[in-house]
Amino acid sequence: MSATFFSAAAVLQVVFDRFLTDGPIDHTNWWINETNLRRNGAAPASVSGKVVTCPMDGGVISLGPDIANYEPPPFDVLSRYALPAEAYADFPLVVVP
């Protein structure tokens, strides 16, 4: 799995190691800490193939490392076999200007 934040577009992309069920997901399950800003997910968030795409808000000051977090419920990121992806915290985030 990998997590990348594209700062110019303010979009988080998380690539999973398996195909997921395509469709919309709850953006409130996602947040990142990026360049000392905490950014929360914004609509519309979605899944396509192995990729979760979630726009991020403008953020508030929050000192710390660049990390991504997925905090369900609802468990809406599902494999093609309807198995939910596990929650995770403090996953390393790559920031692309």
ABEGO torsion letter per residue (X at the ends): XBBBBBAAAGBBBBBBABBBBBEBBBAAABBBBBGGBBBBBBOBBBBBEABBBBBBBAEBBBBEBBBBBBBOOBBABBBAAGBBBBBBBGBBBBBBX
